Amino acid sequence: MHDENIFKMSEMADTEIKDVPTLNILICYLLYKIGKPVSVEHLYDIIINTGVINYFYYQDSIDYLLTNGLITEEQDDKGVSCYVLQPKGTVCAKELKTFAPKAYRDKLVLAALRYFARLKYEQEIKIEYIELDNGVYTHIRCLDVKNDLMDLKLFAPDMGQAKLIGEKVMLNPAGFYGKVIELALSNEEDPYDLTDN
Protein backbone atom coordinates (compact mmCIF):
# COMPACT_ATOMS: atom_id res chain seq x y z
CA MET A 1 0.00 0.00 0.00
CA HIS A 2 2.85 2.36 0.90
CA ASP A 3 4.53 1.75 -2.48
CA GLU A 4 1.26 2.45 -4.30
CA ASN A 5 0.93 5.82 -2.56
CA ILE A 6 4.48 6.80 -3.44
CA PHE A 7 3.86 5.78 -7.06
CA LYS A 8 0.64 7.86 -7.20
CA MET A 9 2.42 10.86 -5.67
CA SER A 10 5.27 10.58 -8.16
CA GLU A 11 2.78 10.51 -11.04
CA MET A 12 1.10 13.67 -9.74
CA ALA A 13 4.40 15.47 -9.16
CA ASP A 14 5.11 18.11 -11.77
CA THR A 15 8.76 18.05 -12.75
CA GLU A 16 8.44 20.97 -15.16
CA ILE A 17 10.02 24.26 -14.12
CA LYS A 18 7.45 27.03 -14.23
CA ASP A 19 9.20 30.08 -12.85
CA VAL A 20 11.12 32.30 -15.23
CA PRO A 21 13.78 33.49 -12.74
CA THR A 22 14.92 29.88 -12.20
CA LEU A 23 14.96 29.33 -15.95
CA ASN A 24 17.03 32.48 -16.40
CA ILE A 25 19.64 31.10 -14.03
CA LEU A 26 19.57 27.67 -15.67
CA ILE A 27 20.01 29.04 -19.19
CA CYS A 28 22.86 31.32 -18.12
CA TYR A 29 24.45 28.43 -16.24
CA LEU A 30 24.15 26.14 -19.25
CA LEU A 31 25.71 28.70 -21.61
CA TYR A 32 28.46 29.29 -19.03
CA LYS A 33 29.22 25.55 -18.78
CA ILE A 34 29.22 25.12 -22.57
CA GLY A 35 31.71 27.99 -22.78
CA LYS A 36 31.01 29.08 -26.36
CA PRO A 37 28.20 30.62 -28.42
CA VAL A 38 25.36 28.18 -29.02
CA SER A 39 23.10 28.34 -32.04
CA VAL A 40 19.50 29.35 -31.37
CA GLU A 41 18.32 26.02 -32.77
CA HIS A 42 20.75 23.93 -30.71
CA LEU A 43 19.92 25.66 -27.43
CA TYR A 44 16.21 25.19 -28.07
CA ASP A 45 16.72 21.47 -28.86
CA ILE A 46 18.86 20.90 -25.77
CA ILE A 47 16.54 22.64 -23.34
CA ILE A 48 13.13 21.61 -24.66
CA ASN A 49 14.11 17.96 -25.21
CA THR A 50 14.94 17.54 -21.50
CA GLY A 51 11.21 17.64 -20.80
CA VAL A 52 11.57 19.89 -17.75
CA ILE A 53 11.01 23.20 -19.54
CA ASN A 54 8.12 23.94 -21.87
CA TYR A 55 8.24 26.18 -24.92
CA PHE A 56 6.34 29.13 -23.45
CA TYR A 57 8.46 29.45 -20.31
CA TYR A 58 11.58 28.99 -22.41
CA GLN A 59 10.54 31.85 -24.72
CA ASP A 60 9.72 34.11 -21.73
CA SER A 61 13.14 33.38 -20.25
CA ILE A 62 15.02 33.99 -23.52
CA ASP A 63 13.13 37.28 -24.00
CA TYR A 64 14.06 38.38 -20.48
CA LEU A 65 17.74 37.42 -20.91
CA LEU A 66 18.00 39.25 -24.25
CA THR A 67 16.14 42.36 -23.03
CA ASN A 68 18.28 42.65 -19.91
CA GLY A 69 21.63 42.02 -21.61
CA LEU A 70 22.49 38.70 -19.96
CA ILE A 71 22.76 37.11 -23.40
CA THR A 72 22.89 38.49 -26.93
CA GLU A 73 21.92 37.00 -30.26
CA GLU A 74 24.77 37.26 -32.77
CA GLN A 75 25.68 35.75 -36.13
CA ASP A 76 28.64 33.38 -36.27
CA ASP A 77 31.09 33.27 -39.19
CA LYS A 78 28.69 30.98 -41.10
CA GLY A 79 25.75 33.34 -40.62
CA VAL A 80 24.04 31.14 -38.01
CA SER A 81 22.21 32.97 -35.18
CA CYS A 82 23.79 32.13 -31.83
CA TYR A 83 23.20 33.05 -28.21
CA VAL A 84 26.28 34.51 -26.55
CA LEU A 85 26.59 34.78 -22.78
CA GLN A 86 27.45 38.32 -21.66
CA PRO A 87 29.33 39.35 -18.48
CA LYS A 88 26.03 39.92 -16.61
CA GLY A 89 24.98 36.40 -17.59
CA THR A 90 28.27 34.97 -16.37
CA VAL A 91 27.77 36.65 -12.99
CA CYS A 92 24.24 35.24 -12.88
CA ALA A 93 25.52 31.73 -13.67
CA LYS A 94 28.31 31.81 -11.08
CA GLU A 95 26.65 33.62 -8.20
CA LEU A 96 23.05 32.43 -8.48
CA LYS A 97 23.50 28.83 -9.61
CA THR A 98 22.54 27.48 -6.19
CA PHE A 99 19.08 29.04 -6.57
CA ALA A 100 18.42 26.57 -9.40
CA PRO A 101 18.17 22.95 -8.21
CA LYS A 102 21.29 20.90 -8.88
CA ALA A 103 19.22 18.10 -10.41
CA TYR A 104 18.04 20.49 -13.14
CA ARG A 105 21.52 21.94 -13.67
CA ASP A 106 22.93 18.44 -14.04
CA LYS A 107 20.14 17.36 -16.38
CA LEU A 108 20.66 20.35 -18.71
CA VAL A 109 24.46 20.06 -18.76
CA LEU A 110 24.26 16.31 -19.44
CA ALA A 111 21.71 16.92 -22.21
CA ALA A 112 24.06 19.49 -23.79
CA LEU A 113 27.07 17.17 -23.59
CA ARG A 114 25.10 14.35 -25.22
CA TYR A 115 23.66 16.69 -27.85
CA PHE A 116 27.05 18.02 -28.95
CA ALA A 117 28.60 14.54 -28.86
CA ARG A 118 25.81 13.33 -31.14
CA LEU A 119 26.42 16.21 -33.56
CA LYS A 120 30.11 15.27 -33.66
CA TYR A 121 29.29 11.60 -34.18
CA GLU A 122 26.97 12.46 -37.06
CA GLN A 123 29.96 14.02 -38.83
CA GLU A 124 32.07 10.91 -38.27
CA ILE A 125 29.54 8.18 -38.94
CA LYS A 126 26.75 7.73 -41.44
CA ILE A 127 23.92 5.26 -40.94
CA GLU A 128 21.33 4.40 -43.52
CA TYR A 129 18.67 1.71 -43.69
CA ILE A 130 18.33 -0.44 -46.79
CA GLU A 131 15.04 -2.32 -47.05
CA LEU A 132 15.14 -5.85 -48.42
CA ASP A 133 12.40 -8.34 -49.24
CA ASN A 134 12.97 -10.23 -46.00
CA GLY A 135 14.45 -7.60 -43.67
CA VAL A 136 16.57 -4.48 -43.46
CA TYR A 137 20.30 -3.73 -43.61
CA THR A 138 21.70 -1.21 -41.16
CA HIS A 139 24.50 0.27 -43.26
CA ILE A 140 27.21 1.83 -41.06
CA ARG A 141 30.06 3.89 -42.46
CA CYS A 142 32.81 5.31 -40.22
CA LEU A 143 34.24 8.27 -42.10
CA ASP A 144 37.77 9.64 -42.26
CA VAL A 145 39.22 12.51 -44.27
CA LYS A 146 40.01 10.49 -47.41
CA ASN A 147 38.73 6.95 -46.86
CA ASP A 148 36.06 5.10 -44.94
CA LEU A 149 37.52 3.49 -41.82
CA MET A 150 34.72 0.94 -41.87
CA ASP A 151 31.85 0.11 -44.18
CA LEU A 152 29.56 -2.50 -42.64
CA LYS A 153 26.06 -3.86 -43.26
CA LEU A 154 24.22 -5.62 -40.44
CA PHE A 155 21.04 -7.55 -41.18
CA ALA A 156 17.92 -7.06 -39.08
CA PRO A 157 14.56 -8.78 -39.57
CA ASP A 158 12.59 -5.50 -39.55
CA MET A 159 12.98 -1.71 -39.58
CA GLY A 160 12.44 -1.39 -35.82
CA GLN A 161 15.37 -3.64 -35.01
CA ALA A 162 17.52 -2.06 -37.74
CA LYS A 163 16.93 1.38 -36.22
CA LEU A 164 17.68 0.03 -32.75
CA ILE A 165 21.07 -1.17 -34.05
CA GLY A 166 21.70 2.28 -35.55
CA GLU A 167 20.73 4.04 -32.31
CA LYS A 168 23.00 1.80 -30.25
CA VAL A 169 25.93 2.42 -32.60
CA MET A 170 25.34 6.20 -32.36
CA LEU A 171 25.58 6.10 -28.56
CA ASN A 172 29.32 5.54 -28.88
CA PRO A 173 30.54 5.14 -32.48
CA ALA A 174 34.22 5.17 -31.53
CA GLY A 175 33.59 2.42 -28.97
CA PHE A 176 31.67 0.38 -31.56
CA TYR A 177 34.48 0.76 -34.10
CA GLY A 178 37.06 -0.15 -31.45
CA LYS A 179 35.14 -3.31 -30.50
CA VAL A 180 34.86 -4.40 -34.13
CA ILE A 181 38.63 -3.92 -34.61
CA GLU A 182 39.41 -5.65 -31.30
CA LEU A 183 37.18 -8.58 -32.23
CA ALA A 184 38.78 -8.84 -35.68
CA LEU A 185 42.32 -8.81 -34.24
CA SER A 186 41.55 -11.30 -31.47
CA ASN A 187 39.54 -13.67 -33.66
CA GLU A 188 41.09 -17.15 -33.88
CA GLU A 189 40.29 -20.37 -35.62
CA ASP A 190 38.16 -22.75 -33.55
CA PRO A 191 40.33 -25.51 -32.06
CA TYR A 192 39.78 -29.01 -33.41
CA ASP A 193 39.19 -31.87 -31.02
CA LEU A 194 41.74 -34.56 -31.92
CA THR A 195 41.44 -36.64 -28.76
CA ASP A 196 39.82 -39.60 -30.58
CA ASN A 197 42.64 -39.95 -33.18
Secondary structure in CASP SS format (residue, H / E / C, confidence):
PFRMAT SS
TARGET T0000
AUTHOR 0000-0000-0000
METHOD secondary structure of the structure
MODEL  1
M C 1.00
H H 1.00
D H 1.00
E H 1.00
N H 1.00
I H 1.00
F H 1.00
K H 1.00
M H 1.00
S H 1.00
E H 1.00
M H 1.00
A C 1.00
D C 1.00
T C 1.00
E C 1.00
I C 1.00
K C 1.00
D C 1.00
V H 1.00
P H 1.00
T H 1.00
L H 1.00
N H 1.00
I H 1.00
L H 1.00
I H 1.00
C H 1.00
Y H 1.00
L H 1.00
L H 1.00
Y H 1.00
K H 1.00
I H 1.00
G C 1.00
K C 1.00
P C 1.00
V E 1.00
S E 1.00
V H 1.00
E H 1.00
H H 1.00
L H 1.00
Y H 1.00
D H 1.00
I H 1.00
I H 1.00
I H 1.00
N C 1.00
T C 1.00
G C 1.00
V C 1.00
I C 1.00
N C 1.00
Y H 1.00
F H 1.00
Y H 1.00
Y H 1.00
Q H 1.00
D H 1.00
S H 1.00
I H 1.00
D H 1.00
Y H 1.00
L H 1.00
L H 1.00
T H 1.00
N C 1.00
G C 1.00
L C 1.00
I E 1.00
T E 1.00
E E 1.00
E E 1.00
Q E 1.00
D C 1.00
D C 1.00
K C 1.00
G C 1.00
V C 1.00
S E 1.00
C E 1.00
Y E 1.00
V E 1.00
L E 1.00
Q C 1.00
P H 1.00
K H 1.00
G H 1.00
T H 1.00
V H 1.00
C H 1.00
A H 1.00
K H 1.00
E H 1.00
L H 1.00
K H 1.00
T H 1.00
F H 1.00
A C 1.00
P C 1.00
K H 1.00
A H 1.00
Y H 1.00
R H 1.00
D H 1.00
K H 1.00
L H 1.00
V H 1.00
L H 1.00
A H 1.00
A H 1.00
L H 1.00
R H 1.00
Y H 1.00
F H 1.00
A H 1.00
R H 1.00
L H 1.00
K H 1.00
Y H 1.00
E H 1.00
Q H 1.00
E H 1.00
I E 1.00
K E 1.00
I E 1.00
E E 1.00
Y E 1.00
I E 1.00
E E 1.00
L C 1.00
D C 1.00
N C 1.00
G C 1.00
V E 1.00
Y E 1.00
T E 1.00
H E 1.00
I E 1.00
R E 1.00
C E 1.00
L E 1.00
D C 1.00
V C 1.00
K C 1.00
N C 1.00
D E 1.00
L E 1.00
M E 1.00
D E 1.00
L E 1.00
K E 1.00
L E 1.00
F E 1.00
A E 1.00
P C 1.00
D C 1.00
M H 1.00
G H 1.00
Q H 1.00
A H 1.00
K H 1.00
L H 1.00
I H 1.00
G H 1.00
E H 1.00
K H 1.00
V H 1.00
M H 1.00
L H 1.00
N C 1.00
P H 1.00
A H 1.00
G H 1.00
F H 1.00
Y H 1.00
G H 1.00
K H 1.00
V H 1.00
I H 1.00
E H 1.00
L H 1.00
A H 1.00
L H 1.00
S H 1.00
N C 1.00
E C 1.00
E C 1.00
D C 1.00
P C 1.00
Y C 1.00
D C 1.00
L C 1.00
T C 1.00
D C 1.00
N C 1.00
END
